[in-house]
């Protein structure tokens, strides 16, 4: 019974499975059929859309081709037009070249004909030259026979006569030129120089080489000297200045040729006295601090000088060097004050002559720039100053006027001559400079010695403190015309062999005396 039920159940299951398989297969087939239909519709729609896109693309391509074709046709026409114009231009150029070629051919033919003529003339000239040489030799031989002189002797006599005549004519010409130049230029030059001097009123004070520092009491001298002199040695070593402590009450004297060093030493000593702590370490500290502050002060002094003169745009390094000139002297004259004087005089003379006044002032202010560092760099201060000006961007005219103001370079411009004249005026005016007696006497002796070294000079006298020299010549050896040549030679020798402030006037005097006795 149980087996029968199991068998019936198994049969039912089998029938159910078979029915399910058949149903599933039917459903799958229907789905496949529906999918195929959908796929066919999609493919059909895609084909239609593709055909539409192809048609549209074809139309667009045709339009683009048509447009490009029009552009190409237009471009082709433009180029064709250009080619035609270029062809016309080339044709015209070719015609001109043909014409030039014909002219060149004609000129070549003419040149060939000229060459033939020149060759013919050259042959004729060679023949004439040979003939002249023979005639000259014959003439020379006859002259030697007539004169009894050789060729060398005749040449020497002729050269001597020509030299004598030439010197005579040159002396006359020099005299005439000088007279004309003096008539035209002397009056104007005097007016300009006198006007420049009248419009400038400078100080006549000169700097000294010592500075006195007042002490609060006599006990301070011992503190400045220090134990075994260590303080005074430290101060002298740090500043480069000699301290003179003598019996002068409550005073210490600082001695040095450099005003800048004396000023630094003075300020350092005054601060040490006020502070009260005087020992080597403190001395070095104070001196360094004063030197640092002095750099700032030098810049301020330089800026004030440029402001007073009215010159702007100078490089800061050059402004600092101008400040250093305040503590530099030349023949006891303050160099910065001298430079400002030269700048003012240059400006006045430039204005009177119709030149650039600002440029003249700039050249005058910077002309002695080299003196700020000439103790550190070898060479003339004019050349050193010109190099510094060139290094810091000054113009060629300014550089040349600086280099030429002492004839280290020949002056080649009006500005350079103005700076020379203003420099001489500033240094030569009364009281501006002073010399030691020994140097003064030595300069006068040297000046007289240079003049008496010329042939024909009998005596020479330096007068007006060496600003003029009068030369007496032997009338038997030196003629009237030769006195002008001799004057020029003496002046040139003085310029080349001496150093002097301002200018020196040379006067040559020739006197003819006739002495007779009535008995």
Residue pairs with C-beta under 8 A, 6 or more apart in sequence:
140 151
143 154
144 150
144 151
147 154
149 157
167 481
167 482
167 485
168 481
170 485
171 481
171 482
171 484
171 485
172 481
174 484
174 485
174 488
175 481
175 484
178 484
191 352
192 348
192 349
192 352
192 353
193 349
193 421
193 425
195 348
195 352
196 345
196 348
196 349
196 352
196 422
196 425
197 345
197 425
197 429
199 344
199 348
200 341
200 344
200 345
200 348
202 337
202 341
202 426
202 429
202 432
203 337
204 430
204 431
204 432
206 329
206 332
206 333
206 334
206 431
206 433
206 434
207 259
207 329
207 332
207 333
207 334
208 332
209 255
209 256
209 257
210 244
210 253
210 254
210 255
210 262
211 253
211 254
211 262
211 263
211 265
211 266
212 251
212 252
212 253
212 254
213 251
213 252
213 253
213 254
213 266
213 269
213 270
213 273
214 250
214 251
215 221
215 224
215 250
215 251
215 252
215 273
216 250
216 273
217 250
218 249
218 250
220 250
220 273
221 245
221 252
223 231
223 278
224 231
224 232
224 235
224 243
224 245
224 252
224 269
224 272
224 273
224 278
225 231
225 232
225 245
226 232
226 234
226 278
226 279
226 280
230 280
231 278
231 279
231 280
231 283
232 243
232 245
234 280
234 283
234 284
235 241
235 243
235 265
235 268
235 269
235 283
235 287
236 242
236 243
238 268
238 283
238 284
238 287
239 261
239 264
239 265
239 268
239 287
240 256
240 258
240 261
241 254
241 255
241 256
241 261
241 262
241 264
241 265
242 254
242 255
242 256
243 252
243 253
243 254
243 255
243 265
244 252
244 253
244 254
244 255
245 252
245 253
246 253
252 269
254 262
254 265
254 266
254 269
255 262
256 262
256 265
258 327
258 328
259 327
259 328
259 329
260 294
260 324
260 327
260 328
263 294
263 327
264 287
264 290
264 291
264 294
265 287
267 290
267 294
268 283
268 286
268 287
268 290
271 286
271 290
272 278
272 282
272 283
272 286
275 282
275 286
295 320
297 323
298 320
298 323
298 324
298 326
298 327
299 316
299 319
299 320
299 323
300 323
301 322
301 323
301 326
301 336
302 318
302 319
302 320
302 321
302 322
302 323
302 324
303 319
303 323
305 322
305 323
305 326
305 336
305 339
305 340
305 365
306 312
306 314
306 319
306 322
306 365
308 340
309 340
309 343
309 344
309 361
309 365
310 347
310 358
310 361
311 343
311 358
311 361
311 362
311 365
314 322
314 362
314 366
315 392
315 393
315 394
317 392
318 366
318 369
318 388
318 389
318 392
318 394
321 369
321 372
321 373
321 388
322 336
322 339
322 365
322 366
322 369
322 372
323 336
324 372
324 373
325 334
325 335
325 336
325 339
325 368
325 369
325 371
325 372
326 334
326 335
326 336
328 334
328 335
328 336
328 371
328 372
329 335
330 338
330 368
330 371
330 427
330 433
331 427
331 433
331 434
331 435
331 501
332 433
332 434
333 427
333 432
333 433
335 368
335 371
338 368
338 426
338 427
338 432
339 364
339 365
339 366
339 367
339 368
340 365
341 422
341 426
342 364
342 365
342 367
342 368
342 419
342 422
342 423
342 426
343 360
343 361
343 362
343 363
343 364
343 365
343 422
344 361
344 364
345 364
345 421
345 422
345 425
345 426
346 360
346 361
346 363
346 364
346 418
346 419
346 422
347 357
347 358
347 360
347 361
347 364
349 360
349 418
349 421
349 422
350 356
350 357
350 359
350 360
350 361
350 415
350 418
351 357
353 414
353 418
355 414
355 415
355 418
359 395
359 397
359 398
359 415
360 415
360 418
360 419
362 394
362 398
363 397
363 398
363 401
363 402
363 415
363 418
363 419
364 418
364 419
364 422
364 423
366 385
366 389
366 394
366 398
366 402
367 382
367 385
367 401
367 402
367 405
367 419
367 423
368 381
368 385
368 423
369 384
369 385
369 388
369 389
369 402
370 377
370 380
370 381
370 382
370 383
370 384
370 385
370 386
370 387
370 388
370 402
371 381
371 385
373 384
373 388
374 380
374 381
374 384
377 384
380 406
380 408
381 406
382 402
382 403
382 404
382 405
382 406
382 408
382 409
383 403
383 408
383 409
385 402
385 403
386 399
386 400
386 402
386 403
386 409
389 398
389 399
389 402
390 399
397 413
397 415
398 415
400 409
400 411
400 412
400 413
400 415
400 416
401 411
401 413
401 415
401 416
401 418
401 419
402 419
403 409
404 410
404 411
404 412
404 416
404 419
404 420
405 411
405 416
405 419
405 420
405 423
406 423
407 420
407 495
411 417
411 420
424 501
424 502
424 503
425 502
426 432
427 433
427 501
427 502
428 467
428 501
428 502
428 503
433 501
435 443
440 465
440 466
443 466
443 498
443 500
444 462
444 466
446 498
447 460
447 462
447 466
447 469
447 494
447 498
447 504
448 460
448 461
448 462
448 469
450 490
450 493
450 494
450 497
450 498
451 457
451 460
451 469
451 471
451 490
451 494
451 506
452 459
452 460
453 493
454 471
454 486
454 489
454 490
455 477
456 473
456 474
456 477
456 478
456 482
456 486
457 471
457 472
457 473
457 474
457 486
458 472
458 473
458 474
459 471
459 472
460 469
460 470
460 471
460 472
461 469
461 470
461 472
462 468
462 469
463 469
463 470
466 500
466 504
467 502
467 503
467 504
467 505
468 504
468 505
468 506
468 507
469 490
469 494
469 504
469 505
469 506
469 507
470 507
470 509
471 486
471 487
471 490
471 506
471 507
471 508
471 509
472 509
472 511
473 483
473 486
473 508
473 509
473 510
475 510
475 511
475 512
475 513
478 486
478 510
479 510
480 510
483 508
483 510
484 508
486 508
487 506
487 507
487 508
490 506
490 508
491 504
491 506
494 504
494 506
